[in-house]
Amino acid sequence: MQIDVPQIKERVAEQSESLHRIRSEMGKAIVGQEEMISRLLVGLLSNGHILLEGVPGLAKTTAIKSLANTLSTKFKRIQFTPDLLPADLIGTMIYVPSDATFRTRKGPIFSNFVLADEINRAPSKVQSALLEAMQERQVTIGETTYPLDGLFLVMATQNPIEQEGTYPLPEAQVDRFMLKVKITYPDIQEERKVLDMGLDGVQHQAKPVLAPEDVYAMQEVVKMIYIDNNVKDYIVNIVKATRSPGEFGMADVEALIDYGASPRASIYLGLGARAIAFLSGRGYVTPQDVKDIAYDVLRHRVILTYEAEAEQTTSEDVVKRILETVPVP
């Protein structure tokens, strides 16, 4: 099939106006945090779920709510707690005495955007209830399976420093998040602006600027963005290096990795790289696009050994070594 990259670039330019309107509205509610906003947009463009990790007070919840507010869609926030039940999330069957039948009451999962706030505070049975929704984009209540909307994103937050009353997320669920984004502190100028807004009692809220159809249009253009076969091979080699680093001359890394990334990582690297290219206004993917999104795609998929933890080696350290070693096309 003949690929017309200039034509794709024109389509990207046409849709960039919609993206600019989202950024503009989010910028009214969020000071700085450009990296976090960029990754939320990558998730939106790729229709992939996102896990935000950072200490309290870094505007994680505000950023997700602001993104949802820019779209005329259904949005639900679920505060995850230790006493939360699967039925509180997906819904349940309710007995109706008047006609002696059961009626389905759908839960908050039946939305376009679901904010799972402090997701690691809920027990494993609640986490498991999310698996079907996140992967198959459907929910089973009783004996009936209900499809979710085409635009369905789970955006979750978790606190990395507080362990009391938290539950580690199952690996199967973590793997269903396209990106795991680590949020850092704002710089001093941004924090000063946050301080001024807080002291003045200024609170801005993003307003709807796009409809779901506009999001679908952007997503279709992202799917058109060209990825050369050499870049595809580069993606596969990066993921393979997380499983067999010795084959790429990293024998010392072999003892640090317990489990490498799944094939889902290859898919998400390609989708994420396309979204990065879209954000950059290009109709094609470069190896740098793959590198830019690699940490967020791989940090939660590379499982380290006890030896690595004893040496205080992080998954980011391993990913960095892989990106520095795997040949770039």
N, C-alpha and C positions, 0 to 999 in steps of 0.2 A: 504494500500500500504506500502510495506517495505521500510524504509528510511535507506540508507547506508551513514551515516554521514562521515565516513573516506573517502569514494569515492568522496563525495561532496567536502571535504577538498582538495583532490588531484586536482579536477577541479579548485578550487579557486586558488591553488598554481600555476597552469598552466597559468591562466589568470592574475595573479598578475604582471607578467613581463610587460604586456601591460600597466597596471596602473602605474608601476614604470617609464616607459618611458614618460608618460604624466606628472607625477610629476617632473621628471628631467627637461623637457623642460620648464614647467611653472616656475620652480625655477630659470631659467636663467633670466626671466623677472620680477619676483616678489620676493621681499626681505621679508622674514618672512610670516606673515598672514597665518599660517598653518591651522588655524580653517576655514578661508574663503575658502582656496583651498580644504580642506576636504569636506566642504559642497557642493561646486561646483561638486566635484566628486560623492557625494551622489546623486545629481540631475541627473548627467549623467548616473549613474548606474541604477537609478530608472525611468529614462525618465520622470522626474518631473520638473516643472517650479520653478524658484527661484527668490526671491526678496531680493536684497542686500540693506540694509539701513545703511548709515553712512555719516559723514560730508565729505565735499570735500577734495580730496587729499589723500585718503586712498587706492588707487589703485583698486577701485571696477571695473571701466571700463577696466582697464588694465588686471585685472585677467580674466574677461570674454573673452576679445579678445584673451588672451594667450591660454585659454582652447580651444577656437574655432580654433586657429591657429595650435594646435597640431593634429587636425583631418583634413583629406582631404574631407572637406564638404563645403557646401554653407553657407556663413555667411553674415549677413546684420546688420548694425548698423542704428538705427532710433533715431534721436534726437527729443524727444517729446517737442513740443512747444505749446503755447496757440492757435496758428492759424493752427495747424495740422488738417487735415480732414480725415475721415475714408477711403476715396479713396486713400489718400497718403500712407495708411497702407496696405489695402487689394487689391487695384486695382479698376478698373472701366471699363465701356463699352465706347468705342470710336467709333464715327461715321466715316465711311470711305466713302467720297463722290464719289470716283471713281466707286464703285460698289453698292452704296446705302445700305450698311449693317453696322451692329455694330460688332466691334471686341473687344475681351477681352484683356485688358492689366493688367497682374498680378502685384501686388505690392510686396514690400520687405518681406511681411509675408511668401512668398513662398520660404523659406530657411530652412536649418537644424537648424541653430542657429540664433536667433533674439535677438539682444541687444536693449532693450528698455531703452535708456538712459534718466534719469530724468523723469520717467514715470508719475509722479504726476504733471507734467507741462501741460499735455494735458487735454482738457475738457472731460466731461462724454461720449459724443457721440463717441469719439475716443476710450475711455476705453471699451465701449460696443462692439465695433467692434472686440476687442480681445477675447471676451467671447467664441464665437463659435470655434475659432481657438484653444484656450487653452484647452477646454474641449473635443469637438468632433473631434478635429484635422482635421477640414475641413473649407472651406471658401465659402460663397455664394456670387456670383457677378451676379446681375441681377436675372435671373431665373435658373441659373446653379450653382451647388455645386461642388467644386473641392476638392479632398482629398489632405491633406498635406503628406509629406514624413513620413515614420515610425519613423525616428529620427528627432524629432521636439521639440526644447526647447526654451522657452521664458525666458531670463535672464534679469531682470530689475534692475535698480538702482533708488534710491530716496534719497533726502536730507531731514533729519528730522528737521533741524533747520530753514530753510528759508521758510516762509509762503507766501511771496508776489508772486503772479502769479502762485500759485499751487492749485491743486484741490484734495480733498481727494478721494482715490480710492474707488469705490463701494464695499460693503461687498461681493457681489457675485463674483467680480473679485479677491479680496484679497483671498477668499477661494480657488480659483483655483491655487494659488501658493502653491506648496508642502511645501516649506520652506520660512520663512522670517528670514534672517540672519542679525544680527546686527554686524557691523564691528567696531572694537576698534582701538585705536592708537597703533603703533608698540612700542616695548620696546626700551630702550635707545641704545642698541647695534645695533639693526636692523635699527634704525633711523640714526645712525652714518654711517652705510654702505650705506643707501640711500643717505645721504649727499655726501659721497665720490663719488658715482656713478654720482650724479647730477653735482658736481663740475668738474669731469673729462669728462663730456659729454658722458658717457657710456650708450648706449641703446641696450639692448638685446631683440631679438624678438624670440618667440617660433616658431619652425618649425614643419611641419606635420610629425608625426611618426606613425599614425594609420589611417586606412580606416574605413568607416562606418561598414563594416562587422566585424571588430575587436570589435567595440562597441556593436554590436548586440550579439556577442559571450559572452562578459562579462555580458550583461544584462540577457542572458539566464541562466548563472551560478548563478547569484544573485537570480533568481526566484526559483532555486533549493534549496537554503539554508533553512535548517529545522527550523521551529518554533513550539515549543511544545505547546500543548493545554493550559497548565497553563500560558505560556507567552502570548498567544492570549487572554486569559481571563483577564490577567493583563492589556493589551492594552485597552480592552473594558472598564474595570473598571476605568482606568485613564480618558478616554473620558467621561464616565458617570458621573464621579466626577465633571467635569466642568459644567454639567447641573444640577446635584442634589447633591451638596456637603454635604447637611444635612444627606444624607443616609450613609455617610462615617464618621460621627461624626464631621463635620466641619460646624456647624450651623452658626458660625460667618462669614463664607465665603459666605454663601447664599446671604446676602445683598449686596455683592460686585460684583456679576456676573449678568449681564443683560441677556446675551445669551451665552450658552456654545458652544462647538465645534460640528461640523456636523459629520455625519458618514464618510465623506471623511477624517476626521482627523484619524480615526481608520485605514483606509487603508494606509494612508501615514505614520503613526507610524510603521506599519508592514513593509512597503517597505523600509522606512528609516533605521529601525533596521537591516534589511537584508543587506543593503548597508554598514552599519557600521561594521557588522560581516565580510563582504567581505574585507573591508579595513584592518580589523584586522587579516585576513588570516584564519578565522574560517568557518566551514561548518554548524554552528548552531547559533541561536540567544539567547542571554542571557538577563535577565531583565535590566542589566546595559546598553546594547545597546539601549533599549527602552528609558531609562532615558537620555542617551547622546543626543538623537535626539529630545526629547520631547519639549524642549524649542523652537526650531526652527519650529516645526510643529504646536505648540499650541499658541504661543505668539500673532499671528494675528487672531486667531479664537476665543479666549476668549474675549468677549465684556463686558467691565466693566460698572457699574452703575455710576451715578453722585456722589453718596456717596463715591465710591472708588476713583474717581478722586479728590474729595475734601480732602480725606485723603492721597492723593499722593501715592496711591497704584497702582502698575503697574501689567500688565498681567503676567510678570515674577514672581512677588511676589506670585500671586495666583497659578501659575503652580508649583512653588517651594513647597508651602504648600501642594498641592495635591500629589506631588511625595513623600513628607515626610510622608504622612498620609495613602495613599492607600497601603494595604499589598502587600509585594513583595513575589512572589512564590519561 
